[in-house]
């Protein structure tokens, strides 16, 4: 396939956190520690030298234990965080769903929040007017459009967020542990929508602790371990290796 079909290209992406600075400990404590010569700044690499490429229409399943750097990597690709070093090329409009309920205003209604999120994603009022009913129907929230967002249950909030992210037809969709929310019927409907998105040519990145889900949906898998790239490639062999790794950890 040609180079023009590469949607996401990461080259030696690294994200460094500085532990022990004044943001963590307070500026007064840092000054005192420096005067006493006891100040110590620690460096933590949440993501270190990660490289991969995704083509249009691929779904990348990102796996790894807690603290592996999965969510940090998604935030960099979403544009929320800037990498400490390395390069990233992203070609296409992004709809990201990293934290359920984030980006919504609790004091606004479901309808107002839907149009607000659509505007934040760069969609026109006309497009949102045409899509609004479909979003509500998919989220099973037709009877709650005038409800204050803060009054919704966590499941209802997640359904709305997922519906907006998927039904606005993004070129790149980024999901962090969102297909595991809601009841069984909604999870099944979400997976079906994911397959439609893939078949429609969107590039998707999915973080999930469900290895079975990763096996079902992913065309490629990226395995992170303590911020470093353990493996990237075909789904079955990497998932098999990861399953064996998890079994040894028990």
C-alpha positions as CSV (number, residue, x, y, z in Angstrom):
1,X,0.0,0.0,0.0
2,X,1.2,3.5,-0.7
3,X,2.5,6.0,1.7
4,X,-0.5,8.2,1.2
5,X,-2.6,5.6,3.0
6,X,-0.7,5.9,6.3
7,X,-3.1,7.6,8.8
8,X,-0.9,7.5,11.9
9,X,2.9,7.3,12.0
10,X,4.7,7.4,15.4
11,X,8.5,7.4,15.5
12,X,10.3,7.0,18.8
13,X,7.5,8.7,20.8
14,X,8.4,9.3,24.4
15,X,6.6,11.1,27.2
16,X,8.5,12.1,30.4
17,X,7.0,13.1,33.7
18,X,9.1,15.0,36.2
19,X,8.2,13.8,39.8
20,X,9.0,15.9,42.8
21,X,8.7,19.3,41.1
22,X,6.7,22.2,42.6
23,X,3.5,21.0,40.8
24,X,3.7,17.7,42.8
25,X,5.0,18.9,46.1
26,X,4.3,22.7,46.3
27,X,6.7,25.5,45.6
28,X,7.4,26.2,49.3
29,X,8.5,22.7,49.9
30,X,10.7,22.7,46.8
31,X,12.4,25.9,47.9
32,X,13.0,24.5,51.4
33,X,14.4,21.3,50.0
34,X,16.7,23.2,47.7
35,X,18.0,25.4,50.6
36,X,18.7,22.2,52.6
37,X,20.2,20.6,49.5
38,X,17.8,17.7,49.9
39,X,15.8,18.4,46.7
40,X,15.7,15.5,44.3
41,X,13.9,15.5,41.0
42,X,12.9,12.1,39.6
43,X,12.2,11.3,36.0
44,X,9.5,8.9,34.9
45,X,9.1,7.8,31.3
46,X,5.4,7.0,30.8
47,X,6.0,6.2,27.1
48,X,9.5,5.4,25.8
49,X,10.6,5.1,22.2
50,X,7.3,3.8,20.7
51,X,7.1,3.5,16.9
52,X,4.3,2.2,14.7
53,X,2.3,2.9,11.6
54,X,-1.4,2.5,10.9
55,X,-3.1,2.5,7.6
56,X,-6.6,3.8,6.8
57,X,-9.3,1.3,8.0
58,X,-7.1,-0.5,10.5
59,X,-8.2,-1.0,14.1
60,X,-5.3,-1.0,16.6
61,X,-5.9,-2.8,19.9
62,X,-3.6,-1.5,22.6
63,X,-2.9,-3.9,25.4
64,X,-0.8,-3.9,28.6
65,X,-1.2,-4.0,32.3
66,X,-2.1,-1.0,34.5
67,X,0.6,1.7,34.2
68,X,1.9,0.4,30.9
69,X,1.4,3.9,29.2
70,X,-1.7,3.1,27.1
71,X,-3.8,6.1,28.1
72,X,-0.7,8.4,27.8
73,X,-0.1,7.2,24.3
74,X,-3.7,7.9,23.3
75,X,-3.5,11.4,24.8
76,X,-0.5,12.2,22.6
77,X,-2.2,10.9,19.5
78,X,-5.3,12.9,20.4
79,X,-3.3,16.0,20.7
80,X,-4.0,16.5,24.4
81,X,-0.3,15.9,25.3
82,X,2.9,16.9,23.5
83,X,5.6,14.2,23.4
84,X,8.8,14.9,25.1
85,X,10.6,13.6,22.1
86,X,10.0,11.7,18.9
87,X,7.7,12.5,16.0
88,X,4.0,11.9,15.3
89,X,2.1,12.3,12.0
90,X,-1.7,12.1,12.1
91,X,-3.8,12.5,8.9
92,X,-7.5,12.9,9.5
93,X,-10.1,14.3,11.8
94,X,-10.1,12.8,15.3
95,X,-13.0,11.9,17.6
96,X,-11.6,10.7,20.9
97,X,-13.3,9.2,23.9
98,X,-10.6,8.9,26.6
99,X,-12.5,9.6,29.8
100,X,-16.2,9.0,30.1
101,X,-18.1,12.2,30.7
102,X,-15.2,14.4,30.1
103,X,-15.8,17.5,27.9
104,X,-19.5,17.7,28.9
105,X,-21.1,20.5,31.0
106,X,-23.1,19.1,33.9
107,X,-25.3,22.2,34.0
108,X,-26.4,21.8,30.4
109,X,-29.0,19.5,29.0
110,X,-28.4,16.3,27.0
111,X,-29.4,18.2,23.8
112,X,-27.2,21.2,24.6
113,X,-24.2,19.0,25.4
114,X,-24.7,17.0,22.2
115,X,-24.5,20.1,20.0
116,X,-21.6,21.5,22.1
117,X,-19.6,18.3,21.6
118,X,-20.3,18.3,17.9
119,X,-19.1,21.9,17.7
120,X,-15.9,21.0,19.6
121,X,-15.3,18.2,17.0
122,X,-15.7,20.8,14.2
123,X,-19.1,19.8,12.8
124,X,-21.6,22.3,11.5
125,X,-24.9,23.1,13.1
126,X,-26.6,21.7,9.9
127,X,-24.8,18.4,10.2
128,X,-25.6,18.1,13.9
129,X,-29.3,18.9,13.2
130,X,-29.3,16.1,10.7
131,X,-27.5,13.6,13.0
132,X,-29.0,14.6,16.4
133,X,-31.9,12.2,16.5
134,X,-29.8,9.3,15.3
135,X,-27.3,10.0,18.2
136,X,-30.2,10.1,20.8
137,X,-31.7,6.9,19.4
138,X,-28.4,5.0,19.4
139,X,-27.8,6.1,23.0
140,X,-31.3,5.1,24.1
141,X,-31.8,8.7,25.4
142,X,-34.8,9.9,23.4
143,X,-36.7,10.6,26.6
144,X,-33.9,12.4,28.3
145,X,-32.9,15.2,25.8
146,X,-34.0,17.9,28.2
147,X,-32.5,16.3,31.3
148,X,-29.5,18.0,32.9
149,X,-26.3,16.1,32.1
150,X,-25.3,15.9,35.7
151,X,-28.5,14.0,36.5
152,X,-27.7,11.1,34.2
153,X,-26.3,7.8,35.4
154,X,-22.7,7.0,34.4
155,X,-24.0,4.4,31.9
156,X,-26.2,7.0,30.2
157,X,-23.3,9.5,30.1
158,X,-21.1,6.9,28.5
159,X,-23.7,5.9,25.9
160,X,-24.2,9.5,24.9
161,X,-20.4,10.1,24.6
162,X,-19.9,6.9,22.6
163,X,-22.8,7.7,20.3
164,X,-21.6,11.2,19.5
165,X,-18.0,10.0,18.9
166,X,-19.1,7.2,16.5
167,X,-22.1,8.8,14.7
168,X,-20.2,12.0,13.6
169,X,-18.2,9.7,11.2
170,X,-14.7,10.6,12.2
171,X,-11.7,9.6,10.1
172,X,-9.8,8.6,13.3
173,X,-11.6,7.2,16.4
174,X,-9.8,6.8,19.7
175,X,-11.5,4.8,22.5
176,X,-10.1,4.2,26.0
177,X,-12.0,1.4,27.9
178,X,-15.4,2.5,26.6
179,X,-16.8,-0.6,25.0
180,X,-17.0,-2.3,28.4
181,X,-19.6,0.1,29.7
182,X,-23.4,-0.3,29.6
183,X,-25.5,-3.4,29.5
184,X,-24.8,-6.4,27.3
185,X,-27.2,-5.2,24.6
186,X,-25.4,-1.8,24.3
187,X,-22.0,-3.5,24.3
188,X,-23.1,-5.7,21.4
189,X,-24.5,-2.7,19.6
190,X,-21.3,-0.7,20.2
191,X,-19.2,-3.5,18.7
192,X,-21.4,-3.7,15.7
193,X,-21.0,0.1,15.2
194,X,-17.2,-0.3,15.5
195,X,-17.3,-2.9,12.7
196,X,-19.3,-0.4,10.6
197,X,-16.7,2.3,11.3
198,X,-13.9,0.1,10.3
199,X,-15.6,-1.0,7.1
200,X,-16.3,2.7,6.3
201,X,-12.6,3.3,6.3
202,X,-12.0,5.0,9.6
203,X,-8.8,4.2,11.5
204,X,-9.5,3.2,15.1
205,X,-7.4,2.9,18.3
206,X,-8.9,0.9,21.1
207,X,-7.6,0.3,24.7
208,X,-9.4,-2.5,26.4
209,X,-8.6,-4.9,29.2
210,X,-10.8,-7.5,27.5
211,X,-8.4,-9.6,25.5
212,X,-11.4,-11.4,23.9
213,X,-12.7,-8.0,22.6
214,X,-9.2,-7.1,21.3
215,X,-9.1,-10.5,19.4
216,X,-12.5,-9.9,17.9
217,X,-12.1,-6.4,16.7
218,X,-8.4,-5.6,16.1
219,X,-6.6,-5.9,12.8
220,X,-3.3,-5.0,14.6
221,X,-2.2,-5.1,18.2
222,X,0.3,-2.9,20.1
223,X,1.6,-4.3,23.4
224,X,3.0,-1.8,25.9
225,X,5.0,-2.8,29.0
226,X,6.2,-0.1,31.5
227,X,6.0,2.5,28.7
228,X,8.0,0.5,26.2
229,X,6.9,-1.3,23.0
230,X,6.8,-5.0,23.7
231,X,5.3,-6.0,20.4
232,X,3.4,-4.6,17.4
233,X,1.8,-6.5,14.6
234,X,-0.8,-9.2,13.8
235,X,-3.5,-9.8,16.4
236,X,-3.4,-13.5,17.1
237,X,0.3,-14.2,17.9
238,X,0.6,-11.1,20.1
239,X,-2.6,-11.8,22.0
240,X,-1.5,-15.4,22.5
241,X,1.8,-14.1,23.8
242,X,0.2,-11.6,26.1
243,X,-2.3,-14.2,27.4
244,X,0.7,-16.4,28.4
245,X,2.4,-13.4,30.0
246,X,-0.7,-12.6,32.1
247,X,-1.0,-16.3,33.1
248,X,2.6,-16.2,34.5
249,X,1.8,-13.0,36.5
250,X,-0.9,-14.8,38.5
